[in-house]
Amino acid sequence: MLGVLLLLATAQAGDPPAARACTPAEIRDLTTPSDQAYRLACRADLTGGMVRRRILIEGAEASGAGIDCGGGVIRPPGEPTSQAPTVAVWSRRETGAEGEAWSRPVGAFVRNCTVFGNVRIWGMGAGGSMRDLLASSRTAGHTIAAQNAAPLGTVLERVRFEGVGTIPLYVGPGVTRTTVTRSRFSGRSVSAAVYLDAESAGALIQDNDFTIRTGREQIAVDGSGANRILGNRFALGGRGGVFLYRNCGEDGVIRHQTPSYNQITDNVFAGAGWLRPRTVVVGAREGNRNYCGDDAGYPFGSSLDDGDGATGNLVTRNRTRR
């Protein structure tokens, strides 16, 4: 965990300046309907209306880039998927004179938008290729490597996430310092509303409304640490609220970090189950999955211990309303 906190402090000091404003020609391209994703590397300030294409914010050249819809909507044609999300904030692997490295966006943003479908923030594993993530997880320094490869400081503010089945907001392995504030999650998800995946850290999820129909809990904290989930309002409909666990062995990827040092305070959970409220569950799995052995053979992380290992979490001043 010390490595996580040190990395977050180092990253804070090196944030790049804001990206330039988009030109009128770039705005026209962005707002022209298309089946192809628009590569956004500037600041797009709109005054409402509809964006009818997917948006890709990728690599270091997109640092500080983003979109303010001015109350408008991002709704691409077709059905969004995990590999082709509505909005993607992705890192890119590059090969140069010094070998292979990751080019990542820092400080990307989405503001004042309704997003139909999903937002995906990915480092290793972006676009569905798990090879780099799997290989890195088999090394002792995986947490820091994943965090160095992943987007940093993405801001999602006053966004209405309209779920259409897939997880509306997925924060991928190693992603750090994601901010989600004054937003609403509605529609439906077959899984969770927000997923914080392994080795991610330092997210702030504050002052949001969750009215979405989910197949599982509202927020999954899977091997993610030092996050703050504060002052949110959940309409559970009998489902779970915030679950902390470590999903040992899934896809053979070793989870190194535990769901520890998270702060879950001042939230309101309405519609909790009568017999099992399950508003905040710390240590929700403890190895109870048939694929936990798929990462066996290494002397660290979930390969060594299938338990959740959740420690140092602060859960207080939350309210339950039935």
Sine and cosine of phi, psi and omega as CSV:
sin_phi,cos_phi,sin_psi,cos_psi,sin_omega,cos_omega
0.00,0.00,-0.54,0.84,0.03,-1.00
-0.85,0.52,-0.64,0.77,0.03,-1.00
-0.87,0.49,-0.61,0.79,0.03,-1.00
-0.88,0.47,-0.76,0.65,-0.07,-1.00
-0.92,0.40,-0.63,0.77,0.04,-1.00
-0.90,0.44,-0.66,0.75,0.00,-1.00
-0.91,0.42,-0.65,0.76,0.02,-1.00
-0.88,0.47,-0.66,0.75,0.00,-1.00
-0.91,0.41,-0.66,0.76,0.02,-1.00
-0.90,0.43,-0.68,0.73,-0.02,-1.00
-0.89,0.45,-0.59,0.81,-0.01,-1.00
-0.86,0.51,-0.62,0.79,-0.09,-1.00
-0.96,0.27,-0.31,0.95,-0.11,-0.99
-0.94,-0.34,0.37,0.93,-0.03,-1.00
-0.90,0.44,0.68,-0.73,-0.01,-1.00
-0.98,0.17,0.25,-0.97,0.07,-1.00
-0.93,0.37,0.24,-0.97,0.00,-1.00
-0.90,0.43,0.50,-0.86,0.05,-1.00
-0.93,0.36,0.29,-0.96,0.05,-1.00
-0.95,0.33,0.34,-0.94,0.08,-1.00
-0.94,0.33,0.57,-0.82,0.06,-1.00
-0.92,0.39,0.56,-0.83,0.07,-1.00
-0.98,0.21,0.31,-0.95,0.08,-1.00
-0.82,0.57,-0.61,0.80,0.02,-1.00
-0.91,0.42,-0.65,0.76,0.03,-1.00
-0.92,0.40,-0.62,0.78,0.05,-1.00
-0.89,0.46,-0.64,0.76,0.03,-1.00
-0.89,0.46,-0.67,0.74,0.03,-1.00
-0.90,0.45,-0.69,0.73,-0.01,-1.00
-0.87,0.50,-0.64,0.77,-0.10,-1.00
-1.00,-0.08,0.10,1.00,0.10,-1.00
-1.00,0.04,0.85,-0.52,-0.04,-1.00
-0.83,0.56,0.66,-0.75,-0.02,-1.00
-0.32,-0.95,0.46,-0.89,0.14,-0.99
-0.99,0.17,-0.21,0.98,-0.03,-1.00
-1.00,-0.08,0.58,-0.81,0.05,-1.00
-0.93,0.37,0.58,-0.82,0.08,-1.00
-1.00,-0.06,0.80,-0.60,0.04,-1.00
-0.99,0.12,0.95,-0.31,-0.09,-1.00
-0.99,-0.13,0.88,-0.47,0.00,-1.00
-0.77,-0.64,0.43,0.90,0.01,-1.00
-0.56,-0.83,0.02,-1.00,0.02,-1.00
-1.00,-0.10,0.90,-0.43,-0.01,-1.00
-0.98,-0.20,0.91,-0.41,0.04,-1.00
-0.95,-0.31,0.95,-0.32,-0.03,-1.00
-0.97,-0.26,0.21,-0.98,-0.01,-1.00
-0.86,-0.52,0.71,0.71,-0.02,-1.00
0.99,-0.16,-0.28,-0.96,0.02,-1.00
1.00,0.08,-0.16,-0.99,-0.13,-0.99
-0.87,-0.49,0.75,-0.66,0.17,-0.99
-0.98,-0.20,0.90,-0.43,-0.12,-0.99
-0.96,-0.28,0.74,0.67,0.10,-0.99
-0.36,-0.93,0.35,-0.94,0.05,-1.00
-0.95,0.30,0.39,-0.92,-0.02,-1.00
-0.85,-0.53,0.75,-0.66,0.04,-1.00
-0.86,-0.51,0.87,-0.50,0.08,-1.00
-0.93,-0.38,0.97,-0.22,-0.22,-0.98
-0.74,-0.67,0.71,-0.71,0.15,-0.99
0.99,0.15,0.16,-0.99,-0.06,-1.00
-0.89,0.46,-0.49,0.87,-0.01,-1.00
-0.92,0.40,-0.25,0.97,0.03,-1.00
-0.99,-0.16,0.18,0.98,0.04,-1.00
-0.87,0.49,0.73,-0.69,-0.03,-1.00
0.99,0.17,-0.05,1.00,-0.02,-1.00
-0.99,0.13,0.36,-0.93,0.04,-1.00
0.16,-0.99,-0.12,-0.99,-0.06,-1.00
-0.71,-0.70,0.74,-0.68,0.20,-0.98
-0.93,-0.38,0.94,-0.33,-0.11,-0.99
-0.98,0.22,-0.17,0.99,-0.03,-1.00
0.87,0.50,0.56,0.83,-0.02,-1.00
1.00,-0.04,0.02,1.00,-0.03,-1.00
-0.99,0.11,-0.19,-0.98,-0.19,-0.98
-0.78,-0.62,0.65,-0.76,0.18,-0.98
-0.95,-0.32,0.93,-0.38,-0.05,-1.00
-0.59,-0.80,1.00,-0.01,-0.02,-1.00
-0.96,0.29,0.32,-0.95,0.09,-1.00
-0.94,0.35,0.43,-0.90,0.03,-1.00
0.99,0.17,-0.03,-1.00,-0.05,-1.00
-0.99,-0.13,0.85,-0.53,0.05,-1.00
-0.90,0.45,0.56,-0.83,0.06,-1.00
-0.78,-0.63,0.08,-1.00,0.04,-1.00
-0.90,0.43,-0.58,0.81,-0.01,-1.00
-1.00,0.09,-0.38,0.92,0.03,-1.00
-0.77,-0.64,0.94,0.33,-0.07,-1.00
-0.97,0.23,0.21,-0.98,0.06,-1.00
-0.88,0.48,-0.76,0.65,0.07,-1.00
-0.78,-0.62,0.82,-0.57,0.02,-1.00
-0.88,-0.47,0.78,-0.62,0.16,-0.99
-0.91,-0.41,0.97,-0.23,-0.22,-0.98
-0.80,-0.59,0.52,-0.85,0.23,-0.97
-1.00,0.02,0.28,-0.96,-0.02,-1.00
-0.71,-0.70,0.73,-0.68,0.04,-1.00
-0.99,0.13,0.73,-0.68,-0.04,-1.00
-0.78,-0.63,0.47,-0.88,0.06,-1.00
-0.89,-0.46,0.84,-0.54,-0.02,-1.00
-0.74,-0.68,-0.28,-0.96,-0.05,-1.00
-0.89,0.45,-0.48,0.88,-0.03,-1.00
-0.99,-0.14,0.27,0.96,0.01,-1.00
0.98,-0.18,-0.37,-0.93,-0.06,-1.00
-1.00,0.00,0.61,-0.79,0.03,-1.00
-0.49,-0.87,0.15,-0.99,0.00,-1.00
-0.95,-0.32,0.73,-0.68,0.11,-0.99
-0.98,-0.21,0.88,-0.48,-0.13,-0.99
-0.82,-0.57,0.54,-0.84,0.10,-0.99
-0.99,0.15,0.65,-0.76,0.05,-1.00
-0.86,-0.50,0.74,-0.67,0.09,-1.00
0.97,0.25,0.45,0.89,0.10,-1.00
-0.94,0.35,0.37,-0.93,-0.05,-1.00
-0.50,-0.87,0.43,-0.90,0.21,-0.98
-0.71,-0.71,0.81,-0.58,-0.05,-1.00
-0.69,-0.72,0.55,-0.83,0.15,-0.99
0.82,0.57,0.67,0.74,-0.04,-1.00
-0.81,-0.59,0.51,-0.86,0.32,-0.95
-0.99,-0.14,0.83,-0.55,-0.03,-1.00
-0.93,-0.36,0.93,-0.37,0.08,-1.00
-1.00,0.07,0.87,-0.49,0.02,-1.00
0.91,-0.41,-0.95,-0.32,-0.16,-0.99
-0.40,-0.92,0.38,-0.93,0.14,-0.99
-0.87,-0.49,0.75,-0.66,0.00,-1.00
-0.81,-0.58,0.81,-0.59,0.05,-1.00
-0.90,-0.43,0.91,-0.41,-0.18,-0.98
-0.72,-0.69,0.60,-0.80,0.24,-0.97
-0.93,-0.37,-0.95,-0.32,0.12,-0.99
-0.85,0.52,0.73,-0.69,0.00,-1.00
1.00,-0.09,0.00,1.00,0.00,-1.00
-0.85,0.53,0.70,-0.72,0.02,-1.00
0.99,0.14,0.09,1.00,0.08,-1.00
0.99,-0.14,-0.10,1.00,0.03,-1.00
-1.00,0.08,0.89,-0.46,-0.07,-1.00
-0.99,-0.12,0.03,1.00,-0.13,-0.99
-0.87,0.50,-0.76,0.65,-0.04,-1.00
-0.91,0.42,-0.66,0.75,-0.01,-1.00
-0.90,0.43,-0.70,0.71,0.00,-1.00
-0.88,0.47,-0.72,0.69,-0.02,-1.00
-0.90,0.43,-0.69,0.72,-0.01,-1.00
-0.90,0.44,-0.59,0.81,-0.05,-1.00
-0.91,0.42,-0.27,0.96,0.02,-1.00
-1.00,-0.04,0.24,0.97,0.09,-1.00
-0.88,-0.48,0.48,-0.88,-0.11,-0.99
-0.91,0.41,-0.48,0.88,-0.05,-1.00
-1.00,-0.09,0.48,0.88,-0.15,-0.99
-0.89,0.46,-0.65,0.76,-0.07,-1.00
-0.85,0.52,-0.77,0.64,-0.02,-1.00
-0.93,0.37,-0.62,0.79,0.03,-1.00
-0.88,0.47,-0.69,0.72,0.00,-1.00
-0.91,0.42,-0.63,0.78,0.00,-1.00
-0.94,0.34,-0.60,0.80,0.06,-1.00
-0.91,0.40,-0.43,0.90,-0.03,-1.00
-1.00,0.05,-0.29,0.96,-0.24,-0.97
-0.98,-0.19,0.38,-0.93,0.08,-1.00
-0.82,0.58,0.54,-0.84,-0.06,-1.00
-0.79,-0.61,0.71,-0.71,0.19,-0.98
0.94,0.33,0.55,0.84,0.07,-1.00
-0.95,0.31,0.70,-0.72,-0.04,-1.00
-0.90,-0.44,0.82,-0.57,0.08,-1.00
-0.85,-0.52,0.95,-0.32,-0.16,-0.99
-0.75,-0.66,0.75,-0.66,-0.01,-1.00
0.79,0.61,0.77,0.64,0.02,-1.00
-0.95,-0.32,0.72,-0.70,0.16,-0.99
-0.98,-0.17,0.93,-0.37,0.04,-1.00
-1.00,0.03,0.93,-0.36,0.01,-1.00
-0.98,-0.20,0.99,-0.11,-0.07,-1.00
-0.94,0.33,0.62,-0.79,0.01,-1.00
-0.83,-0.55,0.26,0.97,0.03,-1.00
0.68,-0.73,-0.79,0.61,0.05,-1.00
-0.97,0.26,0.26,-0.97,0.03,-1.00
-0.86,0.50,0.85,-0.53,-0.06,-1.00
-0.88,0.47,-0.62,0.78,0.00,-1.00
-0.72,-0.69,0.91,-0.42,0.04,-1.00
-0.90,-0.43,0.85,-0.53,0.03,-1.00
-0.96,-0.28,0.95,-0.32,-0.23,-0.97
-0.98,0.20,0.02,-1.00,-0.04,-1.00
-0.82,0.57,0.79,-0.61,0.07,-1.00
0.99,0.14,-0.09,1.00,-0.02,-1.00
-0.93,0.36,0.73,-0.68,-0.07,-1.00
-0.82,-0.57,0.50,-0.87,0.14,-0.99
0.85,0.53,0.69,0.73,0.13,-0.99
-0.98,0.19,0.68,-0.73,0.01,-1.00
-0.89,-0.46,0.78,-0.62,0.07,-1.00
-0.78,-0.63,0.95,-0.31,-0.08,-1.00
-0.71,-0.71,0.51,-0.86,0.11,-0.99
0.76,0.65,0.68,0.73,-0.06,-1.00
-0.87,-0.50,0.14,-0.99,-0.01,-1.00
-0.72,-0.69,0.70,-0.72,0.08,-1.00
-0.94,-0.34,0.89,-0.45,-0.02,-1.00
-0.72,-0.70,-0.07,-1.00,-0.04,-1.00
0.99,0.11,-0.69,-0.72,-0.06,-1.00
-0.54,-0.84,0.44,-0.90,0.10,-0.99
-0.60,-0.80,0.69,-0.73,0.06,-1.00
-0.96,0.28,-0.22,0.97,-0.03,-1.00
-0.84,-0.55,-0.82,-0.57,0.02,-1.00
-1.00,-0.07,0.14,-0.99,0.13,-0.99
-1.00,0.08,-0.66,0.76,0.02,-1.00
-0.76,-0.66,0.73,-0.68,0.02,-1.00
-0.82,-0.57,0.87,-0.48,0.09,-1.00
-0.97,-0.23,0.95,-0.30,-0.16,-0.99
-1.00,0.05,0.06,-1.00,-0.13,-0.99
-0.83,0.55,0.58,-0.82,0.05,-1.00
0.93,0.36,-0.02,1.00,0.11,-0.99
-0.98,0.21,0.31,-0.95,-0.09,-1.00
-0.28,-0.96,0.37,-0.93,0.21,-0.98
0.95,0.30,0.37,0.93,0.03,-1.00
-0.97,0.26,0.53,-0.85,0.14,-0.99
-0.89,-0.45,0.89,-0.46,0.04,-1.00
-0.87,-0.50,0.97,-0.23,-0.20,-0.98
-0.63,-0.77,0.67,-0.74,0.13,-0.99
0.87,0.50,0.74,0.67,0.02,-1.00
-0.89,-0.45,0.39,-0.92,0.06,-1.00
-0.94,-0.34,0.77,-0.63,0.02,-1.00
-0.91,-0.42,0.98,-0.19,0.06,-1.00
-0.91,-0.42,0.22,0.98,-0.08,-1.00
-0.97,0.26,0.53,-0.85,0.11,-0.99
-1.00,0.00,0.89,-0.45,-0.06,-1.00
-0.91,-0.42,0.44,-0.90,0.11,-0.99
-0.99,0.14,-0.31,0.95,-0.03,-1.00
-0.73,-0.69,-0.48,-0.88,0.07,-1.00
-0.92,0.39,0.25,-0.97,0.00,-1.00
-0.97,0.25,-0.73,0.69,0.01,-1.00
-0.82,-0.58,0.82,-0.58,0.06,-1.00
-0.97,-0.25,0.82,-0.58,0.05,-1.00
-0.92,-0.38,1.00,-0.07,-0.16,-0.99
-0.96,-0.27,1.00,-0.08,-0.01,-1.00
0.89,0.45,0.52,0.86,-0.02,-1.00
-0.92,-0.39,0.67,-0.75,-0.14,-0.99
-0.81,-0.59,0.32,-0.95,0.12,-0.99
0.85,0.52,0.57,0.82,0.06,-1.00
-1.00,-0.07,0.41,-0.91,0.05,-1.00
-0.85,-0.53,0.87,-0.50,0.02,-1.00
-0.88,-0.47,0.99,-0.17,-0.28,-0.96
-0.77,-0.63,0.74,-0.67,0.22,-0.98
0.88,0.48,0.55,0.83,0.03,-1.00
-0.99,-0.10,0.29,-0.96,-0.02,-1.00
-0.83,-0.55,0.86,-0.51,-0.10,-0.99
-0.90,-0.43,0.77,-0.64,0.20,-0.98
-0.97,-0.25,0.99,-0.14,-0.23,-0.97
-0.98,0.19,-0.51,0.86,-0.06,-1.00
0.85,0.52,0.57,0.82,0.01,-1.00
1.00,0.09,-0.11,0.99,0.03,-1.00
-1.00,0.07,0.06,-1.00,-0.01,-1.00
-0.98,0.20,0.23,-0.97,-0.01,-1.00
-0.99,-0.16,-1.00,-0.01,-0.02,-1.00
-0.88,-0.48,0.87,-0.49,-0.02,-1.00
-0.92,-0.39,0.75,-0.67,0.05,-1.00
-0.93,-0.36,0.82,-0.57,-0.02,-1.00
-0.33,-0.94,0.00,-1.00,0.11,-0.99
-0.74,-0.67,0.90,-0.43,-0.17,-0.98
-0.99,0.13,0.96,0.29,-0.15,-0.99
-0.85,0.53,0.75,-0.66,0.22,-0.98
0.99,0.15,-0.11,0.99,-0.06,-1.00
-0.88,0.47,0.77,-0.64,-0.04,-1.00
0.87,0.49,0.27,0.96,-0.01,-1.00
0.98,0.21,0.01,1.00,-0.04,-1.00
-0.99,0.15,0.82,-0.58,0.03,-1.00
-0.97,0.23,0.80,-0.60,0.10,-0.99
-1.00,0.02,0.88,-0.48,-0.03,-1.00
-1.00,0.00,-0.73,0.69,-0.08,-1.00
-0.99,0.16,0.51,-0.86,0.08,-1.00
-0.98,-0.20,0.33,-0.94,0.04,-1.00
-0.98,0.20,0.97,0.25,-0.15,-0.99
-0.83,-0.56,0.35,-0.94,0.07,-1.00
0.87,0.50,0.54,0.84,0.11,-0.99
-1.00,-0.04,0.49,-0.87,0.03,-1.00
-0.89,-0.45,0.87,-0.49,-0.02,-1.00
-0.81,-0.59,1.00,-0.09,-0.15,-0.99
-0.66,-0.75,0.45,-0.89,0.16,-0.99
0.88,0.48,0.47,0.88,0.06,-1.00
-1.00,-0.08,0.41,-0.91,0.04,-1.00
-0.89,-0.45,0.83,-0.56,0.00,-1.00
-0.92,-0.38,0.94,-0.34,0.06,-1.00
-0.98,-0.21,0.47,-0.88,0.06,-1.00
0.95,0.30,0.47,0.88,0.04,-1.00
-0.95,0.32,0.46,-0.89,0.03,-1.00
-0.89,0.45,0.55,-0.84,-0.04,-1.00
-0.96,0.29,-0.73,0.68,-0.08,-1.00
-0.98,0.18,-0.63,0.78,0.01,-1.00
-0.75,-0.67,1.00,0.03,-0.07,-1.00
-0.86,0.51,-0.67,0.74,0.09,-1.00
0.73,0.68,0.75,0.66,0.02,-1.00
-0.96,0.27,-0.77,0.64,0.12,-0.99
-0.77,-0.64,0.85,-0.52,-0.01,-1.00
-0.86,-0.51,0.91,-0.40,0.02,-1.00
-0.99,-0.12,0.89,-0.47,-0.10,-1.00
0.99,0.13,0.87,0.50,-0.17,-0.99
-0.99,0.11,-0.22,0.98,-0.08,-1.00
-0.81,-0.58,-0.74,0.68,0.01,-1.00
0.78,0.62,0.69,0.72,0.09,-1.00
0.99,0.14,0.18,0.98,-0.09,-1.00
-0.99,0.11,0.88,0.48,0.06,-1.00
-0.61,-0.80,0.59,-0.81,-0.09,-1.00
-0.96,0.28,-0.15,0.99,0.01,-1.00
-0.98,-0.21,0.15,0.99,-0.05,-1.00
-0.87,0.50,-0.48,0.88,0.01,-1.00
-0.99,0.17,-0.04,1.00,-0.07,-1.00
-0.95,0.31,-0.20,0.98,0.03,-1.00
-0.93,-0.36,0.35,0.94,-0.09,-1.00
-0.93,0.37,0.42,-0.91,0.16,-0.99
0.93,-0.37,0.06,1.00,-0.04,-1.00
-0.80,-0.60,0.53,-0.85,-0.14,-0.99
-1.00,0.02,0.62,0.79,0.01,-1.00
-0.39,-0.92,0.28,-0.96,0.10,-0.99
0.85,0.53,-0.51,-0.86,-0.05,-1.00
-0.94,0.33,-0.20,0.98,0.13,-0.99
-0.94,0.35,-0.56,0.83,0.00,-1.00
-1.00,0.07,-0.59,0.81,-0.11,-0.99
-0.61,-0.80,0.89,-0.46,-0.03,-1.00
-0.97,0.22,-0.12,0.99,-0.04,-1.00
-0.93,0.37,0.34,-0.94,0.01,-1.00
-0.94,0.35,-0.59,0.80,0.03,-1.00
0.91,0.41,0.47,0.88,-0.06,-1.00
-0.97,0.26,0.89,-0.45,-0.01,-1.00
-0.68,-0.73,0.38,-0.93,0.13,-0.99
0.92,0.39,0.34,0.94,0.02,-1.00
-1.00,0.08,0.62,-0.78,0.02,-1.00
-0.95,-0.31,0.90,-0.43,0.02,-1.00
-0.82,-0.58,0.95,-0.30,-0.10,-1.00
-0.40,-0.91,0.38,-0.92,0.09,-1.00
0.85,0.52,0.41,0.91,0.13,-0.99
-1.00,0.06,0.52,-0.85,-0.03,-1.00
-0.87,-0.49,0.61,-0.79,0.02,-1.00
-0.90,-0.43,0.77,-0.64,0.06,-1.00
-0.81,-0.59,0.77,-0.63,-0.03,-1.00
-0.97,-0.23,0.00,0.00,0.00,0.00
